[in-house]
Amino acid sequence: MTTQEIKGLLFAKVSELTSCKVRREDIAIGKNADEMDEIQQGSDRTLALDSLTRKWETMTLVSEALTRIESDTYGICVECDERIGAKRLAAIPWAKYCIDCQEQKDNSIAERWDNAA
């Protein structure tokens, strides 16, 4: 895949992420007379905030990938400086870790969650 094609994919992702707006009503805290409605709104608010967080995190990764393209370090793992596999970059163009380093990060996070529980 060429640099222009990768940039095209990344800019398409930026466009996708910015087109999905979260409405203020989706995250507003309100009081309802019905307890079940209040529980449902709390659940909906949590989902909206989780979605907003994921979009922000992905937007950050995409922006970092575009910066790496400009600095000619795209496709190099930021952890171990090895090349990131072409299949991984085709699937996740904003990947900043090779598969081995990503697995180590994921396992470390899982261990922290296990120890916190």
N, C-alpha and C positions, 0 to 999 in steps of 0.2 A: 504494500500500500504506500502511495506517495505521501509526502508531507502535506500537499494540498488536499488530498483526500481525507487525511487525518484531521486537518484543520476544519474541513467541511463537516465532518462528523461531530467534532467538538462544538462548533458554532451551532449546529443543529440541536445539540443537547442543551446548549445555553438558551436557545429559542424555546425549546420544549419546556424547560424549567421556568422560564420567565412568563410563559403564557398561562401557566396554571396559578391563578391567584387565590390566596386564602382571604376570605371575607372576614371583616371585623366581627360579624355576627357568629362566625364559626368558632371563634376563640373567646368571645365575651362570656363573662360570668354573670348569670342572671338568677333571680329567685323565681321559683314557680310554686304555686299552691299545691300542685300534685307532686308527691315525692318521686313517683316513677318517672315523670317528665324530667325532674331535676337530675335523677340518676342517668337517664338517657343523654341529657345535654352534657353532663360531665364526661360521659364516655365519648360522645361526639367531639367534644373539645380536646380530649386527650389524643384522639386519632388525628385531628386537624393539626395539633401541635407536633405530633410525631412526624407527620407528613412534611410539615414546614421545616423541621429539623433535618430530615433526610434530604430535602431539596437544597437547603443551605449547604450541607456537607458535600453533596454532589457538585454543586456550583463551585465550591472552593476547590475540589479536586480537578474539575474541568479547567478552571482558571490557572491552577498550578501546572497542568499539562500544557496549556498554551504557552505559559512562561518557559517551560522546559523546551518546547519546540524552538522558541526564539533564542534560547541560550545554547541550543544544539546539544542538550542532554536528554531529550525525549527518548524513551525506550531503555533508559539505564535505571536500574533499581537505585533508589535514594538511600537504601540501607547498605547494600553490599557492593554496589557499583558494577554488578553483572548485567548483561543484557536481559531485558524482559522478553519472554517468548512472543513470537509473532501471533500465535493463536490467542494468547492472553490479551494482547493489545487490540486484536481484532474484536474480541468480545467486550473488552472494557478499555476503550481508548484512553481513559484518564487514569489508568492504573499507574501507581508510582512505585510499587514493589514487585519483585519477581515472585513467582508462585511460592518458592520456599520461604522467603521473608514474610510474605503475606500469611502463610500458614502459621509461622512462628508468632506473628502479631495476634492472629485470631486465637491461638492456643493460650497466649498470655492473658488476653482479655477474658477468655472462658475460665481460666484458673482464678483470676481475680473475682469473677462473679461467683464461682463455687466457694471461694474462701469467705466471701461476704455473706453468703447465705447461711 
